[in-house]
Amino acid sequence: MASEGGTTGYIVHHLTPLSVGEGFWTLHLDTLFFSAALGALFIWFFKSVAEKVTTGVPGLAQNFAEMMIEFVDQQVKDTFHGESKLIAPLGLTIFCWVFLWNMMDLLPVDLLSLISSLMGIEYLRVVPSTDLNATFALSISVFILIIFYSIKIKGVFGFAKELTCTPFGPWMMPFNLLLKVVEEIAKPISLALRLFGNLYAGELIFILIALLPAFLQPLLSFPWAIFHILIIVLQAFIFMVLTIVYLSMAHEDH
């Protein structure tokens, strides 16, 4: 497929989403489909393990599920200083979902595109985390929870006081408010752009490797895939930990 439309055409083809609508109302159907499918896979796996859980010798699936739950639970205990039944399940969901998003980047570049073209689908992007819309949707969801818990724990007056009276006291309210607004807005933006930037760069490198002569592709794609696995896990972990940290800050009632 690398020869179709030249190098530029090949890259543009792989970076163009399957979309409907125009402007603000454009929907990336491939991002929505793969996000929902991977989310359903996560739910099905943990649900099936929970239904078959045993106190005897656990199987491979139960071992893996218990390891993931203990890993996330330990991160919550180390980072979150409030009391909430939501944080641990939320952390587990974010880590596993983002990890599955990122894992799609390890599929051969042309595999699903070729299958979709046989079905009459011209464009297809299979890695949701390379779509800025998906990463912002997830980070904005976390941001809404931050605001919700900030108001719930501190109250409207307490949250307003935090926005206007810190860090320099009530005599510098406009400057305090400006700093706090920038600080709060930076949270979802940094979450979204960090995940998007790392995975987009990784996808682009895989595409560029696919443009090389066939004898060079295995020599470069395999080492890069091994290195990229570290990025995949690290980005899912960072997104989860920062979510827990931000929600822990929202639960602090001074």
N, C-alpha and C positions, 0 to 999 in steps of 0.2 A: 504493500500500500504506500510505501515511501515515495514511489515514483509518480503517484497520482497528483497532478497539479504542481509538481516541483516541491522543493524543500519548504518554501513559505506556505504553500497551499496545504501541505501535509501537517505542518505545525498548527496552522489556523484551524484546520478541520478537527484536530484532536482537542483544541482548546475552546471550541464552540459548543455551547450546550444545546440540548433539545428543548426548545422553548415555545411558548404560545403567548399571545398578547403583545402589547406595546408599552414602552415607557415604564412607569412605576408599576403597572399591573402585569408586567411580564412574569410568567411562571416558568421556572426551569424544571421541566417534567422529569428529567433524568435524576436531578438532585432529590426531588420529592420522592420518586420511586425507590431509589437505592437507600435513602435515609429511612423510609418506612419499612422497607424489606429487612434492613440490618437491625432496626429497632425490634421488629417482630422476631427476628432470629435470637436476639438477646433475651427477650421475654420468654420465648419458647424454651430455650435452653435451661434457664434458671427455674422455670416453672416445672419442667419435666424432671429436673434433678430434685426439686423440693418434693415432688409427688412420690419419688422412688427412694427418698433418703432412708438410710439404714444406720443403726447404731453398731452394727457389726463391722466387718472389713469393707470399707467403702470402695467403690469402683473408681475408674479414672475420672469420669465426669464429676462425681461427687467430690473427689479430692481437689479437682481444679476449681469447682465452685466454692468450696470451703476456703481454699487458699486465697481466692479473690476477695471473698467477704472479710476474711481476717486481715488481709492486706489493707483494704479500704478502712476497716474499722480501726486499725492501728493509726492510720493517718488522721482520722477524725479525732481520736483520743489525744494525739500529740498536738493537734492544731486548733481544734474547736474547743472553746472554753465556756460555751453556753450549754443549755439543755434543749434538745430538739430531736424528735423521732424522724425528722425529714432528712437531716444532713447526711447520715450514713447511706441510706438508699439513694439519695440524690448523687452522692459522690460515686457510688458503684455504677449507677446508670450512666453518668457522664463519662467515667473512665472507659467502661466497656463499649459504649456507643461510639465515642470518638476513636477508640482503638479500632473498632470494626470499620468505621469510615476510612481511617488511614490505611488499613490493611488492603483495601481495594487497589491501592497504588502498586501493590506487588504483583498484580495480575499482568500478563503480557499485554503490551500497549495496544496491539491490534486485535486481541482475541474477541472481546465483547463488541468492539466496533465492527468487526467482520461479520459476526453473528447478527448484529442489528441491521447491517446493510442488506443482508439476505432477507430480512423481514421487511425491507422497505423503509427503514429508519435511517436517515442520512447522518444525523449528528447524535453523538452519545458521549457524555462525560460520566465516568463511573465512580469517581472519588468525590463524595460530597464535601469533604474538607478543603478541596481546591476551588470551591464555589464560595465567594465572599458572602453571598446571601445566606448560606447555611451556617457559616461560622458566626455571622452577626446575629442570626436568629437565635442560636444557642446562647451567645453571650448576652443578648438583650433579655432573654428569659432569666438568666442569672441576675442581671441588673434589676429586674422587676422584683425578684425575691429579696435582693439587698434592700431596696427601698421599703418593701412591705415589712420586713423584720425590723428595720430601723425605726419605723413608725410604731410598730406593734410593741417593741420592747421599751423604747424611750418615750413613746407618746408623741403627738404632733408638736407640742410645745418643746419637748426635749430635743427632738430631731431638728426643729427650727433653730433652737439655741445652739446646737452643735454646728449647724451650717453657718450661723452668723457671728458666733462668739469665740470660735477657735480658728487659728491658734493664738491670735493676738489680743483677745479680749473684746468686750462690747464696744469700745471706743473706735474700733476699726471694722465695723460691720460690713461695709461695702467691699473692702479688700478681703476680709475673711470669706464672705459669700462667694466672691470670684474664685478664690483659691479652692474652696470646697467643691464648687460646681465643676471646675476643671478636673479636680481629683476624682470626683465621682464618675464623670463622663469618660475619663481616661480608662476606667476599669473595663467596661465592655469593649471599648475600642482596642485596647491592648490584648485582651483575650482573643478577640476575633482575628485581628491582624497577625498575631504571632502564629496561631494555628494555620491560617490561610497561607501566610508567606512561606513557612517551612515546607508545607505539603505541595504548594504550587511549584516551588523551586525543584522539589524532588520529582514531581511529575514531568516537568520540562526537561530535566536531565534524562529521564527514561525515554522521552520522545526523541531527544537528540541522539541518544545511543542507538535507537531504532533506525536512524537515518544513516548510520555508518555501514560499511560493507559487512556482509553476513558473517565473515570469519572473525571480525572484531567484536561483534555484539556479545557473544557469551563471555569473552574475556573481560569486558567492562561492566556488563549488566549484572553479573553475579556478585562481584565485590561491592558494587553500588547498592544492590539489594540487601546485602548483609549489613552494610552501614546504615541503610535507610530504615531497617528494622529498629535500630536504636532510636532514630528520630521519631518513628511511629509511636513507640512506647513512651518516649520522653514527652512528646507533645500531649498525649492523652493524660499522662501523669501531671504535667504542669497545669493543664486546664482544670483538672480535678482539684489539685492542691490550692490553686489560687481561688477557686470557687469556695472551698472550705474556709480559707483565710478571710475572704471578703465577707462571708456570712458570719464568721466569728466576730469580726469587727462590728458588724451590724447588730450583734447580740450584746455588745458591751454597753452596759448602762452605768454611766459615770454620775 
